[in-house]
Amino acid sequence: MTHMCDNSIAPGAFNLGFNVTVVANATASRPVVQSDQGTVLSAQASQERSLTPTRVLYAVVADCSGRLLPRLTSMAISLGKIMSLGFLL
């Protein structure tokens, strides 16, 4: 979920000196309840709200289409699994 993963990984990679690129349409989020208002933020709005500080501060946020997108998505999932096991952190 973009609002959790990208907001942790992109700043961490940036702080380690990496040039970070986030492929926006290879990420996803879910609807989020805004506890202070009791309203639900749509999945699309949640994703965009999460990518904004990443775009401004830490990374190039780009869209990708065509044959490359499924491969990038698969690579991101694999990398996420490796990082969650602590091999890269």
Rosetta silent file (secondary structure, phi, psi, omega in degrees, C-alpha in Angstrom):
SEQUENCE: MTHMCDNSIAPGAFNLGFNVTVVANATASRPVVQSDQGTVLSAQASQERSLTPTRVLYAVVADCSGRLLPRLTSMAISLGKIMSLGFLL
SCORE:     score description
SCORE:     0.000 S_00000001
   1 L     0.000  126.516 -174.954    0.000    0.000    0.000 S_00000001
   2 L   -54.122  -43.233 -174.256    1.460    3.270   -1.165 S_00000001
   3 L   -67.114  -11.702  176.800    0.541    5.215    1.948 S_00000001
   4 L  -112.370  -54.746 -172.573    2.715    2.904    4.062 S_00000001
   5 L   -68.767  -55.292 -176.612    5.421    1.290    1.930 S_00000001
   6 H   -64.007  -33.298  179.444    6.507    4.081   -0.385 S_00000001
   7 H   -73.620   -8.804  173.636    6.457    6.600    2.439 S_00000001
   8 H  -103.210  -46.385 -173.356    8.986    4.435    4.286 S_00000001
   9 H   -72.229  -45.121 -176.921   11.137    3.023    1.509 S_00000001
  10 H   -61.241  -49.054  177.867   11.622    6.151   -0.637 S_00000001
  11 H   -63.844  -37.757  179.125   12.930    8.397    2.181 S_00000001
  12 H   -62.165  -46.077  178.918   15.100    5.572    3.508 S_00000001
  13 H   -65.084  -41.148  178.149   16.675    4.927    0.120 S_00000001
  14 H   -60.277  -45.339 -179.529   17.118    8.676   -0.459 S_00000001
  15 H   -66.278  -22.015  175.917   18.841    9.069    2.918 S_00000001
  16 L   -87.409    1.146  175.667   21.211    6.232    1.979 S_00000001
  17 L    96.270    7.563  178.780   22.230    8.173   -1.135 S_00000001
  18 L   -81.893  147.947  168.394   20.162    6.399   -3.787 S_00000001
  19 L   -85.494  112.606 -170.146   18.462    8.210   -6.662 S_00000001
  20 E   -98.161  135.169  171.728   14.904    7.007   -6.125 S_00000001
  21 E  -126.845  129.872  176.357   12.246    6.483   -8.780 S_00000001
  22 E  -111.429  125.459  176.040    8.719    5.386   -7.899 S_00000001
  23 E   -88.352  103.745 -170.644    6.553    4.022  -10.705 S_00000001
  24 H   -58.562  -43.617 -177.096    3.199    5.447   -9.646 S_00000001
  25 H   -84.969   12.337  168.654    0.962    3.094  -11.590 S_00000001
  26 H  -105.405    7.364  177.708    2.860    0.103  -10.208 S_00000001
  27 L  -115.739  165.832  179.144    1.691    1.073   -6.720 S_00000001
  28 L  -153.015  162.327  176.823   -1.692    0.864   -5.087 S_00000001
  29 L  -140.106 -171.345  178.301   -3.457    1.856   -1.944 S_00000001
  30 L  -135.269  164.196  175.139   -6.789    1.250   -0.260 S_00000001
  31 L   -59.478  141.595 -177.840   -9.503    3.505    1.085 S_00000001
  32 E  -125.052  131.138  176.433   -8.424    5.082    4.376 S_00000001
  33 E   -80.394  125.321  177.159  -10.708    6.310    7.148 S_00000001
  34 E   -85.545  106.496 -171.453   -9.703    9.780    8.261 S_00000001
  35 L   -63.057  -31.844 -178.318  -10.069    9.449   12.018 S_00000001
  36 L   -72.768  -24.626 -177.778  -10.299   13.167   12.691 S_00000001
  37 L  -114.170  -17.796 -177.567  -13.232   13.608   10.300 S_00000001
  38 L    72.847   13.615  178.538  -14.736   10.126   10.158 S_00000001
  39 E   -99.863  163.429 -179.926  -14.769   10.279    6.377 S_00000001
  40 E  -106.484  126.383  175.209  -13.300    7.775    3.945 S_00000001
  41 E   -88.791  126.768 -177.340  -10.544    8.830    1.568 S_00000001
  42 L   -61.232  161.129  179.097  -10.792    6.860   -1.696 S_00000001
  43 H   -59.568  -43.067 -179.977   -7.980    4.526   -2.712 S_00000001
  44 H   -64.879  -43.825  179.028   -6.990    6.811   -5.579 S_00000001
  45 H   -65.915  -38.247  177.935   -6.981    9.907   -3.363 S_00000001
  46 H   -62.793  -43.863  178.992   -5.013    8.034   -0.690 S_00000001
  47 H   -63.170  -47.829 -178.452   -2.410    6.989   -3.237 S_00000001
  48 H   -64.269  -41.343  178.711   -2.044   10.481   -4.691 S_00000001
  49 H   -62.561  -35.157  179.683   -1.855   12.078   -1.249 S_00000001
  50 H   -74.142  -35.131 -178.079    0.897    9.619   -0.320 S_00000001
  51 H   -76.508  -22.028 -176.471    2.909   10.163   -3.490 S_00000001
  52 H   -59.818  -53.343  178.457    2.906   13.964   -3.202 S_00000001
  53 H   -65.780  -31.479  176.489    5.547   14.317   -0.438 S_00000001
  54 H   -62.408  -44.372 -179.922    7.573   11.533   -2.047 S_00000001
  55 H   -63.908  -41.242 -174.870    7.497   13.461   -5.346 S_00000001
  56 H   -75.746  -37.662 -169.671    8.418   16.755   -3.691 S_00000001
  57 H  -107.193  -36.798 -164.715   11.147   15.549   -1.331 S_00000001
  58 H  -122.517  -24.060 -166.784   12.655   12.178   -2.191 S_00000001
  59 E  -149.976  161.508  165.493   11.996   10.724   -5.604 S_00000001
  60 E   -83.427  126.573  176.777   11.061   11.016   -9.213 S_00000001
  61 E  -108.591  116.625 -174.476    7.481    9.737   -9.459 S_00000001
  62 E  -127.084  159.228  172.748    6.764    8.476  -12.959 S_00000001
  63 L  -103.382  150.510  179.591    4.088    6.519  -14.768 S_00000001
  64 L  -136.174  142.085  178.795    4.910    3.523  -16.907 S_00000001
  65 L  -137.392  175.665  176.384    2.743    1.741  -19.402 S_00000001
  66 L    83.867 -151.949 -173.477    2.921   -1.052  -21.916 S_00000001
  67 L   -71.005  -21.855 -176.494    4.867   -4.278  -21.628 S_00000001
  68 H   -74.794  -30.224 -174.466    7.277   -2.985  -18.973 S_00000001
  69 H   -58.129  -48.501  179.121    4.668   -2.366  -16.248 S_00000001
  70 H   -59.478  -36.766  179.238    3.940   -6.024  -15.336 S_00000001
  71 H   -68.014  -42.605  178.331    7.671   -6.719  -15.051 S_00000001
  72 H   -63.896  -40.505  179.127    8.264   -3.654  -12.856 S_00000001
  73 H   -62.524  -44.241  178.477    5.325   -4.604  -10.650 S_00000001
  74 H   -62.204  -42.016  178.947    6.697   -8.121  -10.263 S_00000001
  75 H   -64.716  -40.244 -179.771   10.147   -6.766   -9.416 S_00000001
  76 H   -65.213  -40.443  177.940    8.679   -4.369   -6.833 S_00000001
  77 H   -63.575  -44.695  179.406    6.747   -7.175   -5.166 S_00000001
  78 H   -62.591  -44.112  179.238    9.875   -9.333   -5.038 S_00000001
  79 H   -63.881  -40.901  177.899   11.954   -6.479   -3.637 S_00000001
  80 H   -60.843  -40.557  177.750    9.295   -5.739   -1.046 S_00000001
  81 H   -64.629  -43.109  179.030    9.349   -9.357    0.104 S_00000001
  82 H   -62.840  -45.710 -178.335   13.149   -9.319    0.370 S_00000001
  83 H   -66.436  -35.983 -179.803   13.132   -6.037    2.300 S_00000001
  84 H   -67.888  -22.440  176.068   10.406   -7.243    4.657 S_00000001
  85 L   -83.972   -7.205  175.830   12.662  -10.176    5.543 S_00000001
  86 L    87.069   10.740 -178.117   15.393   -7.698    6.455 S_00000001
  87 L   -70.727  -29.395 -177.650   17.960   -8.754    3.877 S_00000001
  88 L  -105.578   -9.016 -176.149   18.467   -5.242    2.547 S_00000001
  89 L   -96.891    0.000    0.000   17.787   -3.171    5.644 S_00000001
